[in-house]
Amino acid sequence: MPKCAGDPVAGSAVLERADEPEIIQGGMGVAVSGWRLARAVSSRGQLGVVSGTALDVVLARRLQSGDPGGEVRRALARFPDRAVADEVLAAWFVPGGKPSDGAFASLPMYTAAPARRRHMLAVLGGFVEVFLAREGHDGRVGINFLEKIQLPTPATLYGALLAGVDYVLMGAGIPRDVPSLLDGLTRHAPVRLPLHVEGAAAADAFELSFDPADVLAAPPGPLPRPRFLAIVASATLAQSLARHGARVDGFIVEGPTAGGHNAPPRGPLTLSLGGEPVYGSRDVVDLARMRALGLPFWLAGSSASPERLREARAEGAAGVQVGTLFAFCEESGIEPSLRARVLDQARRGQARVFTDPLASPTGFPFKVLQVEGTLSEARVYDARSRRCDLGYLRELYRRADGTLGYRCPGEPVEDYLRKGGAIEDTRGRKCICNGLVATVGLGQWREGGPEPAILTSGDDVRGVARLLGGGTRYSASDVVAYLTDGPGTAPAQAAP
């Protein structure tokens, strides 16, 4: 990428990284950023990213749905150990798919000491998603993880490495342990991940162990090490990670207007009259400090325009990360009827996002798109029976006897209180795990019908209307063309 004429930082080390993509597609939700979307973006020369969240349950439910296109089975056939792939197929594949009103067979929730078959499914989930995203082109593919979700990460990451992933991204926390995981897993070595445990004593050493040899009997040679990009909301965190001694290859600087989980505002929490967290000047990232690190960085959050891409480059960034525009394109994993409703709202100027300070069990603010029939509506939320049977956002805590416990503010209140949780932490909590899986058409079927979806989006969701061009849909290629070629680019696949 040539340096911009007149760029005040054109001589910086950041802009001399000519091999970096200008556009990084966000790793959104559970399978919203699936392999189809990532492949479409990577095929256009930018960085397509798959979401690494809950890929084990996504794999199991796609197989139980009959794998109608055969893509999952095609990917499994390329896994380095066919016996492992066959074991997963035998356990989960349903020829022709389960009945539409039948329940999915449940996975046991991940623990700090999972059975081999639980790790195995996570490895294959990561492998399948990245393999399919990389198929048919020579572009680069990344995978995105949440630091708050620790237990499946080593196994899912190992599967992604086996499939040749080029970039690993992580946010929603302080991802100090990822570089060491990459160092070990690329050598097929056993790794240990320190766990965040509420109430842990100084002498405690809670950790998750993962040994690739438990899954892969005869691993291939050493794997290429992907680049690691940390998603940060402050220059201070970026500096800390850069000086930590482990290899960090760049940063995504995410502002509070980005979708999904947001970093809490700095200082005491203040809510607007509408009940949303108020962000101020302390939450604006110091880009001069980011440039001083000498590592590439991308700006995220309301960055989805050609003007903002040019501004980002002029500010020393390698480019931008864009989520919302990609989230509602044809290749996104969002269930088509849900996507059509959001596009119609955006076209009419009625799409609205609420930054909910209570929804997520993590305690982080979470952006919820207001869509009828989803968990954004109080009547839908109130009608749903509280349960926690996926468990990705559970909190780990130290029991009185020193052992590890698991609890979630979104589970039945009496269960949470019995485990030592506080009643105030349960108020307004939504089941993000089940809701996000339902968003991509893989929701569990309950006694009263399917799990309700929950959609997340950045604040600029109304901006998707500019991609429609008078039609009803647009493609990932249209998004890339718009961002790189500028306004007036005609959507290639807009339908009248």
Summary of the structure (lengths in Angstrom):
residues: 496
radius of gyration: 21.6
end to end distance: 35.8
largest distance: 64.7
contacts: 1725
relative contact order: 0.14
helix: 32%
strand: 14%
